[in-house]
């Protein structure tokens, strides 16, 4: 039994031609019911899409309800059981027992229940749209006849059903941006004199402890870089670090930078004062040697006697050799606020392979990306992180040779600049991103105390005196020293390596960031060396690094690991996840509801050049509940291509605001 066709009313007169029947597909409805009586799995698949009201034929709604009641009790759903559940009266209304068996016999396959269920649901929605259109037409004609009372509200109410998202069968989508609970920097893991000052400074400036904590490691690396190595089992690490803090404007970064680096500046000034007499003496000796060489050259030119000329030439050669030996040393420099790669290389050559970049702005990355040169240039950073040798030949300038380059970075940057690091593919491809220790602290803006506790004078003085002493002690070392671990400490290093290795396997948390994870253990070893130096700042650092010190370093390393995962998430370093975000953004921007992979390729060229390129991103979206693959239509007999997969977007995708959280 079918519903009578609706007729459209025009100006109060019936249309002479009957309208078409409302959209429906009785064959699809029969396929759904037959599949449900064949397979319990088909019942589950159909109920994910339908609630029974979508069937056009009322008899089919009765059969649906009977099958669902049986399934809810865990009873079989074959035709005989369905007939018993319906009872004689209802069974007669639906067509009798033979009709139930006909449904079963006509079913193509129980595995197609999902496809036909969606067909039924789509047509039910189409009927609702058509009926709403008829109703809206009637409302319009009523308004034309003078009955326009609250027309807008009536229209709004009428269309609400067809515009409301249908989330039936959809899980809540998992955000693609990992909402990690990032830990604060573990200041207690630092030596007391350093931890106390960093904590007090964070309180006084009302800044996250991460800022002072990361800079504490950076200033230690300034003192030790190029002077100290740490020996592990089978390899060794230098003690310079690349620390990058991503913190937005208005967070008093410059104030914290100035306070943490003040002893470095003071020590640099003291080293310059100490070196000045020696630099002056060398400069005087050079001028004397230049005068001697010039005098000998003139005498040789004016000499008449060959023997005398040869003697003057010998004097000129001696003076020239002396002049070459008297290279005027550069004034001691420990760090730069900003430098191009070329200038940084020259500073390294002048300072015996040691240099740091400490800046509250982090311009080093835009410069390395090619702001001035037009092309990425960060070889000095790669060599300088590993303590490798460098030889630089430039046209029109003498070659610069650095036996062992050591660069320390302690920079702050904006979070959006950090996200933009992926815009320079060479940063990832050539390993720069994997060398950075990331910190993404939560801003305290809006929650700061206007009357914080100030740093006691004795704590500030202890920090200044201790760090200044450590800088000058290590600067005076002529040959690099190597720190070693105790047996227990070395065992702890090996445990870290064993525990980290499985995390690189597919599906684990470091699988998409092997460049960073591969340097994780080395970073912890470096930090352990710095903590050891800070603990033994009086010069007793020749003792082995203990397991306790390494445990503190590992906690700091775990902090950087968690923040690095968040940073890589921000950067979009996981290519599959980045593709998924691009697809989701396209769906959101265009309000796309259903699409194929070919549609995505056409819309997102040149990111995707062929259908196969979209598969990893689509898998991520599907796994996170943002899309689902619709069942394909049954393949018709005979030759032909397999229908392309069609995806359906989550109804709430256009309203998603997870990226703003």
ZAFIDO-318012 format. One record per residue (C-alpha): residue in one letter; y, x, z. Coordinates in pm, whole numbers, padded with zeros to 5 digits, always signed. Layout:
// residues N
AYXZ
...
***
This chain:
// residues 661
X+00000+00000+00000
X+00332+00147-00107
X+00686+00068-00016
X+00882-00144-00269
X+01132+00060-00469
X+01487+00056-00342
X+01762-00075-00563
X+02112+00068-00586
X+02397-00178-00532
X+02699-00131-00758
X+03019-00331-00691
X+02817-00593-00516
X+02599-00655-00825
X+02230-00565-00850
X+02147-00308-01113
X+01946-00465-01390
X+01709-00167-01410
X+01491-00088-01106
X+01545+00255-00959
X+01269+00512-00957
X+01041+00513-00655
X+01127+00753-00378
X+00979+01104-00404
X+00616+01126-00293
X+00282+01277-00390
X-00017+01073-00276
X-00259+01330-00418
X-00107+01601-00194
X-00132+01368+00106
X-00501+01311+00030
X-00559+01685-00001
X-00409+01741+00345
X-00618+01474+00513
X-00937+01576+00336
X-00887+01941+00433
X-00828+01841+00795
X-01160+01653+00803
X-01331+01959+00656
X-01192+02238+00875
X-01045+02275+01223
X-00832+02559+01086
X-00681+02321+00831
X-00581+02091+01119
X-00388+02377+01280
X-00223+02478+00951
X-00114+02122+00873
X+00018+02049+01222
X+00241+02357+01204
X+00429+02181+00924
X+00383+01806+00974
X+00406+01557+01258
X+00263+01261+01063
X+00586+01081+00984
X+00612+01265+00652
X+00329+01067+00483
X+00455+00816+00228
X+00153+00587+00253
X+00128+00419+00599
X-00253+00431+00582
X-00233+00808+00561
X-00022+00813+00876
X-00296+00618+01054
X-00566+00860+00939
X-00348+01159+01040
X-00305+01024+01390
X-00677+00963+01431
X-00762+01317+01317
X-00502+01466+01553
X-00632+01262+01846
X-00985+01389+01782
X-00863+01748+01747
X-00667+01726+02073
X-00987+01628+02254
X-01184+01902+02083
X-01407+01653+01897
X-01525+01690+01537
X-01299+01542+01271
X-01552+01445+01001
X-01516+01101+00836
X-01766+00929+01062
X-01579+01041+01375
X-01245+00944+01219
X-01381+00599+01133
X-01498+00552+01492
X-01162+00667+01624
X-00978+00419+01400
X-01192+00125+01496
X-01290-00167+01271
X-00946-00324+01241
X-00749-00006+01164
X-01029+00125+00943
X-01005-00184+00725
X-00627-00135+00694
X-00665+00224+00568
X-00926+00136+00304
X-01253+00150+00492
X-01511+00421+00543
X-01560+00483+00169
X-01196+00583+00139
X-01240+00848+00409
X-01536+00993+00222
X-01334+00983-00100
X-01066+01193+00069
X-01330+01447+00161
X-01491+01456-00183
X-01158+01498-00366
X-01045+01794-00152
X-01020+02112-00361
X-01034+02356-00069
X-00962+02339+00302
X-00776+02671+00273
X-00502+02496+00073
X-00405+02266+00360
X-00091+02467+00433
X+00031+02450+00074
X-00019+02075+00042
X+00126+02012+00388
X+00447+02185+00283
X+00443+01982-00038
X+00426+01664+00168
X+00701+01786+00404
X+00932+01881+00115
X+00892+01540-00048
X+00950+01365+00284
X+01277+01552+00314
X+01361+01462-00046
X+01304+01093+00040
X+01535+01126+00337
X+01803+01280+00114
X+01762+01002-00144
X+01777+00727+00117
X+02078+00889+00278
X+02246+00895-00061
X+02183+00523-00102
X+02318+00460+00245
X+02631+00667+00175
X+02687+00470-00145
X+02664+00148+00049
X+02913+00280+00306
X+03151+00369+00025
X+03129+00022-00128
X+03178-00138+00213
X+03497+00067+00254
X+03614-00046-00089
X+03561-00406+00018
X+03788-00353+00320
X+03528-00258+00583
X+03639+00104+00647
X+03610+00105+01023
X+03538+00466+01132
X+03392+00560+00792
X+03405+00932+00863
X+03198+00898+01181
X+02945+00683+00997
X+02913+00940+00719
X+02879+01224+00969
X+02604+01039+01150
X+02427+00959+00824
X+02412+01315+00698
X+02323+01471+01031
X+01952+01421+00974
X+01949+01598+00639
X+02170+01888+00750
X+02009+01966+01085
X+01780+02272+01062
X+01409+02203+01082
X+01258+02468+01311
X+00913+02309+01332
X+00649+02580+01327
X+00905+02861+01354
X+00897+03112+01639
X+01220+03244+01785
X+01305+03544+01563
X+01299+03886+01721
X+01630+04073+01675
X+01619+04359+01425
X+01874+04543+01634
X+01678+04663+01935
X+01859+04536+02245
X+01761+04829+02461
X+01851+04858+02824
X+01986+05210+02799
X+01968+05417+03117
X+02268+05592+03267
X+02275+05970+03270
X+02066+06094+03567
X+02335+06299+03741
X+02112+06379+04046
X+01896+06593+03817
X+02182+06843+03784
X+02234+07116+04047
X+02434+06990+04344
X+02764+07164+04268
X+02761+07024+03913
X+02620+06678+03990
X+02870+06618+04269
X+03171+06705+04057
X+03049+06502+03756
X+02987+06197+03974
X+03325+06225+04144
X+03500+06273+03810
X+03330+05963+03668
X+03448+05767+03973
X+03805+05900+03958
X+03842+05834+03585
X+03639+05510+03593
X+03426+05630+03305
X+03050+05607+03248
X+02858+05890+03421
X+02708+05970+03081
X+03033+06126+02962
X+03068+06374+03248
X+02692+06434+03261
X+02656+06521+02893
X+02964+06742+02907
X+02819+06919+03211
X+02525+07024+02997
X+02761+07117+02713
X+02971+07351+02927
X+02655+07513+03063
X+02544+07564+02703
X+02882+07725+02628
X+02819+07981+02902
X+02459+08056+02805
X+02447+08014+02426
X+02374+08343+02256
X+02313+08517+02589
X+01999+08344+02719
X+01667+08241+02563
X+01384+08045+02723
X+01026+08152+02659
X+00760+07882+02640
X+00396+07929+02544
X+00400+08063+02190
X+00763+07997+02113
X+01108+08037+02258
X+01429+07838+02253
X+01797+07937+02268
X+02013+07762+02526
X+02283+07604+02309
X+02288+07223+02268
X+02433+06964+02030
X+02550+06676+02252
X+02718+06371+02096
X+02860+06086+02304
X+02937+05759+02122
X+03207+05581+02319
X+03482+05351+02197
X+03857+05405+02229
X+04042+05350+02555
X+03769+05505+02771
X+03965+05811+02888
X+03749+06058+02700
X+04030+06313+02671
X+04087+06310+03044
X+03721+06378+03119
X+03704+06645+02848
X+04006+06823+02992
X+03863+06821+03344
X+03512+06932+03250
X+03627+07209+03016
X+03914+07339+03234
X+03702+07624+03381
X+03594+07721+03029
X+03957+07746+02925
X+04043+07941+03238
X+03752+08178+03187
X+03850+08230+02824
X+04204+08318+02931
X+04069+08561+03191
X+03842+08726+02933
X+04140+08760+02697
X+04344+08927+02972
X+04060+09165+03048
X+04007+09249+02682
X+04372+09293+02593
X+04408+09658+02710
X+04099+09754+02513
X+04220+09566+02204
X+04559+09735+02233
X+04399+10077+02272
X+04181+10025+01962
X+04485+09910+01766
X+04673+10226+01868
X+04380+10448+01774
X+04360+10275+01436
X+04726+10338+01367
X+04680+10704+01462
X+04373+10732+01239
X+04561+10566+00954
X+04848+10813+01000
X+04605+11107+01015
X+04432+10991+00697
X+04760+10938+00515
X+04888+11281+00629
X+04566+11455+00520
X+04572+11279+00184
X+04929+11391+00116
X+04850+11746+00224
X+04551+11754-00010
X+04764+11629-00297
X+05035+11890-00236
X+04796+12180-00168
X+04797+12454-00435
X+04505+12651-00305
X+04167+12485-00371
X+04023+12595-00038
X+04317+12447+00152
X+04293+12128-00057
X+03925+12090+00029
X+04001+12138+00399
X+04266+11862+00387
X+04023+11635+00199
X+03767+11690+00472
X+04027+11594+00732
X+04107+11277+00533
X+03737+11184+00521
X+03701+11232+00896
X+04007+11013+00955
X+03868+10745+00718
X+03533+10744+00899
X+03716+10718+01227
X+03918+10428+01090
X+03601+10242+00992
X+03464+10286+01342
X+03780+10151+01501
X+03739+09782+01417
X+03993+09584+01620
X+03793+09323+01814
X+03902+08963+01808
X+04032+08808+02125
X+03746+08642+02317
X+03697+08279+02215
X+03446+08048+02378
X+03514+07726+02189
X+03722+07547+01932
X+03855+07192+01939
X+03807+07152+01566
X+03696+07379+01285
X+03577+07361+00927
X+03233+07512+00858
X+03401+07815+00698
X+03627+07875+00998
X+03337+07818+01238
X+03134+08077+01049
X+03415+08330+01074
X+03456+08260+01445
X+03085+08319+01495
X+03110+08651+01313
X+03408+08753+01527
X+03254+08644+01858
X+02916+08808+01823
X+02738+08493+01708
X+02860+08265+01991
X+03089+07965+01946
X+03123+07607+02066
X+03301+07299+01938
X+03423+07080+02225
X+03624+06779+02119
X+03689+06425+02241
X+03719+06305+01882
X+03420+06443+01693
X+03594+06527+01365
X+03325+06790+01303
X+03100+06532+01134
X+03353+06407+00882
X+03443+06768+00805
X+03076+06863+00766
X+03030+06560+00539
X+03286+06711+00300
X+03625+06568+00391
X+03801+06882+00265
X+03540+07046+00043
X+03421+06731-00133
X+03057+06813-00062
X+02850+06827+00259
X+02851+07171+00417
X+02681+07213+00751
X+02453+07513+00704
X+02631+07689+00990
X+02532+07403+01221
X+02168+07420+01120
X+02149+07798+01163
X+02365+07785+01473
X+02137+07536+01646
X+01827+07750+01602
X+01985+08090+01673
X+01906+08212+01322
X+02074+08497+01136
X+02332+08435+00866
X+02481+08634+00581
X+02777+08478+00403
X+02912+08618+00075
X+03240+08480-00053
X+03442+08569-00361
X+03737+08791-00278
X+03640+08832+00089
X+03415+09074+00273
X+03064+08951+00349
X+03008+08819+00701
X+02680+08897+00875
X+02565+08727+01194
X+02243+08855+01344
X+02186+08547+01559
X+02416+08245+01535
X+02451+08014+01837
X+02666+07701+01811
X+02717+07449+02092
X+02851+07100+02029
X+03003+06880+02296
X+03178+06604+02106
X+03263+06239+02149
X+03286+05997+01860
X+03329+05628+01791
X+03011+05418+01769
X+03095+05314+01413
X+03127+05681+01315
X+02783+05738+01460
X+02651+05448+01252
X+02817+05602+00946
X+02623+05927+00975
X+02360+05767+00752
X+02623+05753+00474
X+02564+06124+00424
X+02192+06139+00331
X+02188+06516+00366
X+02246+06481+00742
X+01902+06323+00775
X+01731+06500+00488
X+01832+06847+00602
X+01770+06788+00970
X+02115+06763+01129
X+02051+06422+01286
X+01734+06551+01447
X+01925+06827+01625
X+02169+06598+01808
X+02129+06481+02167
X+02274+06131+02156
X+02440+05937+02435
X+02552+05575+02389
X+02697+05474+02726
X+02818+05127+02809
X+03197+05101+02824
X+03354+05017+03157
X+03661+04860+02999
X+03738+04538+03180
X+03553+04641+03496
X+03748+04947+03611
X+03880+04991+03962
X+04257+05039+03971
X+04233+05235+04297
X+03934+05470+04262
X+03840+05743+04505
X+03985+06080+04406
X+03791+06403+04379
X+03814+06606+04702
X+03988+06937+04645
X+03699+07147+04772
X+03452+06984+04529
X+03683+07048+04234
X+03740+07407+04348
X+03367+07470+04385
X+03307+07345+04032
X+03584+07561+03890
X+03485+07877+04076
X+03113+07842+04007
X+03144+07770+03638
X+03408+08039+03584
X+03188+08292+03760
X+02887+08191+03551
X+03086+08225+03229
X+03212+08574+03311
X+02875+08696+03444
X+02688+08593+03132
X+02967+08711+02900
X+02934+09062+03041
X+02564+09080+02948
X+02530+09311+02651
X+02174+09218+02553
X+02033+08862+02560
X+01799+08784+02847
X+01482+08574+02831
X+01388+08325+03101
X+01022+08247+03165
X+00834+07965+03337
X+00612+07979+03639
X+00248+07890+03577
X+00310+07537+03703
X+00623+07509+03492
X+00437+07626+03182
X+00165+07371+03252
X+00433+07100+03268
X+00563+07209+02927
X+00214+07179+02780
X+00172+06834+02935
X+00492+06722+02767
X+00365+06845+02430
X+00031+06664+02472
X+00195+06339+02577
X+00450+06346+02296
X+00217+06422+02005
X+00045+06078+01978
X+00384+05907+01965
X+00432+06032+01609
X+00135+05830+01481
X+00206+05525+01263
X+00320+05229+01467
X+00430+05433+01769
X+00787+05477+01888
X+00855+05818+01731
X+00682+05753+01399
X+01011+05680+01220
X+01204+05969+01377
X+00981+06278+01354
X+01285+06494+01283
X+01427+06421+01628
X+01097+06386+01810
X+00977+06718+01674
X+01261+06890+01860
X+01228+06683+02178
X+01011+06929+02371
X+01233+07218+02265
X+01542+07032+02385
X+01380+06976+02726
X+01295+07347+02746
X+01657+07435+02667
X+01785+07196+02932
X+01542+07345+03185
X+01686+07689+03113
X+02040+07563+03164
X+01951+07392+03493
X+01784+07714+03608
X+02094+07917+03528
X+02315+07668+03712
X+02089+07683+04016
X+02091+08064+04014
X+02454+08113+03916
X+02487+08410+04153
X+02278+08618+03913
X+01926+08555+04047
X+01818+08390+03722
X+01544+08647+03660
X+01315+08427+03870
X+01071+08200+03680
X+01171+07844+03598
X+00980+07619+03835
X+00791+07297+03763
X+01048+07114+03976
X+01333+07232+03755
X+01137+07135+03445
X+01074+06790+03595
X+01450+06742+03630
X+01498+06860+03273
X+01235+06616+03154
X+01410+06321+03318
X+01728+06422+03138
X+01524+06461+02819
X+01379+06111+02859
X+01736+05985+02892
X+01828+06148+02560
X+01507+06018+02400
X+01588+05657+02483
X+01945+05698+02362
X+01826+05873+02045
X+01603+05576+01966
X+01904+05348+02007
X+02116+05583+01795
X+01858+05592+01516
X+01847+05215+01535
X+02226+05209+01501
X+02220+05462+01219
X+01943+05273+01039
X+01718+05576+01025
X+01400+05368+00999
X+01394+05294+00622
X+01174+04985+00655
X+01398+04843+00928
X+01709+04925+00724
X+01562+04740+00424
X+01479+04443+00647
X+01839+04430+00769
X+01970+04444+00413
X+01744+04153+00318
X+01842+03954+00628
X+02212+04012+00561
X+02168+03888+00204
X+01987+03576+00328
X+02263+03515+00582
X+02549+03579+00341
X+02412+03352+00067
X+02251+03093+00295
X+01930+03141+00101
X+01644+02917+00212
X+01361+03009-00024
X+01328+03311-00246
X+01088+03546-00416
X+01081+03924-00408
X+01222+03920-00761
X+01522+03723-00637
X+01585+03989-00372
X+01562+04268-00632
X+01815+04096-00859
X+02053+04037-00570
X+02027+04378-00405
X+02022+04630-00685
X+02032+04928-00676
X+01885+04931-00324
X+01569+04774-00464
X+01471+04864-00819
X+01134+04688-00833
X+00944+04423-00641
X+00727+04681-00467
X+01041+04833-00308
X+01103+04512-00113
X+00757+04490+00042
X+00816+04708+00355
X+01137+04524+00445
X+00978+04184+00384
X+00686+04277+00608
X+00929+04369+00889
X+01120+04042+00848
X+00797+03844+00850
X+00665+04025+01156
X+00992+03958+01340
X+00989+03587+01252
X+01290+03587+01018
X+01092+03472+00713
X+00746+03339+00636
X+00540+03354+00322
X+00467+03010+00184
X+00112+02931+00071
X+00075+02975-00301
X-00011+02683-00524
X-00376+02650-00631
X-00430+02849-00944
X-00494+02641-01251
X-00806+02707-01450
X-00772+02932-01749
X-00567+03245-01815
X-00231+03304-01658
X-00048+03513-01408
X-00087+03464-01036
X+00218+03278-00902
X+00468+03505-00726
X+00489+03478-00350
X+00770+03261-00220
X+00931+03320+00118
X+01111+03074+00340
X+01396+03187+00566
X+01420+03086+00929
X+01650+02780+00950
X+01875+02957+01201
X+01923+03276+00999
X+02272+03177+00875
X+02376+03112+01233
X+02235+03438+01371
X+02483+03643+01567
X+02248+03909+01703
X+02434+04181+01520
X+02746+04105+01719
X+02575+04129+02055
***
